């Protein structure tokens, strides 16, 4: 008789769980699916960290070919370098002591690619001149007209 109660209670609990999962309210409370990656880290030399958009102050070691999303940040520590390739074929190389935030990357119907170099030195190259690469710094924004540029934020 005890085993029968366990089975009945288990079936009732599964019934409640299935009803909860199927309800529209529970679907609204689920976290949204992650957006498409906008780029990836293609080179790590030394110590390179990344911070996901949700935890801007929670740095963790970056991984080779790690996908990057809008609002993600990458930083290089002393004696370190990193290179990033974005989906619009923009390339970025970060020297030691740099911090870069991915603001937006141009898609077929989107606006210009915008990156934010918060500190340090970065080299920027875009193969597609129509991408309208804009690099922001704490003091100014640079609209990149030539295919290659090097910016230093003191």
C-alpha positions in Angstrom: 0.0 0.0 0.0 2.9 2.4 0.8 4.4 1.9 -2.7 1.0 2.7 -4.3 0.9 6.0 -2.5 4.4 6.9 -3.7 3.4 6.2 -7.3 0.2 8.2 -7.0 1.9 11.1 -5.4 4.6 10.9 -8.0 2.1 11.0 -10.8 0.2 13.9 -9.3 3.5 15.8 -8.9 4.5 15.1 -12.5 1.0 16.3 -13.5 1.5 19.6 -11.7 5.0 20.0 -13.2 3.7 19.4 -16.7 0.9 21.9 -16.2 3.4 24.5 -14.9 5.8 24.0 -17.8 2.9 24.3 -20.3 1.4 27.5 -18.7 2.0 30.8 -20.4 3.0 32.4 -17.2 6.0 30.1 -16.7 7.1 30.7 -20.3 7.3 34.4 -19.6 9.5 34.0 -16.5 12.1 31.9 -18.4 15.3 33.7 -19.3 15.6 34.7 -23.0 17.7 32.6 -25.3 21.2 34.1 -25.9 21.7 36.4 -28.9 24.0 35.4 -31.8 27.7 35.7 -31.2 29.1 38.9 -32.7 32.7 37.8 -32.8 35.3 35.6 -31.2 38.7 35.8 -29.5 41.2 34.4 -32.0 44.5 35.0 -30.2 45.5 35.0 -26.5 49.0 35.8 -25.4 49.6 36.0 -21.7 46.7 36.8 -19.4 43.4 37.9 -21.1 40.1 38.2 -19.3 36.5 38.6 -20.4 33.3 39.8 -18.7 29.9 38.8 -20.0 27.3 41.6 -20.5 25.4 40.7 -17.3 28.4 40.7 -15.0 30.6 43.6 -16.1 32.8 43.4 -13.0 33.1 39.7 -12.9 36.2 39.0 -15.0 37.2 35.4 -15.8 40.0 34.0 -18.0 39.2 34.3 -21.7 39.3 31.2 -23.9 40.6 30.8 -27.4 37.6 31.0 -29.9 35.4 32.2 -27.1 32.2 33.8 -28.6 31.6 37.5 -27.9 28.2 39.1 -27.6 27.0 42.7 -27.5 28.1 44.4 -24.2 30.8 41.8 -23.5 34.2 43.1 -22.5 37.8 41.9 -23.0 40.8 43.1 -21.2 44.5 42.3 -21.5 46.8 42.4 -18.4 50.5 43.3 -18.4 52.7 41.6 -21.0 49.6 40.3 -22.7 47.9 40.6 -26.1 44.7 39.5 -27.7 43.1 39.5 -31.2 39.3 39.5 -31.9 37.5 38.8 -35.2 34.0 40.1 -35.6 31.2 38.8 -37.9 31.5 41.9 -40.2 35.2 41.0 -40.7 36.5 43.8 -38.4 39.7 42.8 -36.7 40.9 44.1 -33.4 44.3 43.6 -31.7 44.6 44.7 -28.1 48.0 45.4 -26.5 48.8 45.0 -22.8 46.5 47.0 -20.4 43.6 47.4 -22.9 39.9 47.1 -22.1 37.4 46.8 -25.0 33.6 46.7 -24.9 31.6 45.3 -27.9 28.8 47.9 -28.4 27.3 46.8 -31.7 28.4 45.0 -34.9 27.0 45.9 -38.3 24.7 43.3 -39.8 23.2 43.4 -43.3 20.5 45.8 -42.2 22.0 47.2 -39.0 23.8 50.3 -38.1 27.6 50.8 -38.0 30.0 48.7 -36.0 30.8 50.5 -32.7 33.5 49.4 -30.2 34.5 51.1 -27.0 38.2 51.2 -26.1 38.1 52.2 -22.4 41.8 52.1 -21.9 45.1 50.9 -23.4 46.0 50.5 -27.1 44.1 48.8 -29.9 44.7 48.2 -33.6 41.5 48.2 -35.7 41.1 47.0 -39.2 37.9 46.6 -41.3 37.8 44.9 -44.7 34.4 46.2 -45.5 34.6 50.0 -45.6 30.8 50.3 -45.5 30.8 48.8 -42.0 31.3 52.3 -40.7 33.6 51.3 -37.9 33.4 53.7 -35.0 35.7 53.4 -32.0 34.8 55.3 -28.9 37.2 56.2 -26.1 36.5 58.0 -22.8 37.4 61.3 -24.4 36.3 61.0 -28.0 34.8 58.9 -30.8 36.7 58.1 -34.0 34.9 57.2 -37.2 37.4 55.1 -39.0 37.6 56.0 -42.7 40.9 54.2 -43.6 41.0 50.4 -43.4 43.6 50.3 -40.5 44.0 52.5 -37.4 45.8 52.3 -34.1 44.3 54.1 -31.1 46.0 54.7 -27.7 43.9 55.8 -24.7 46.3 57.3 -22.1 
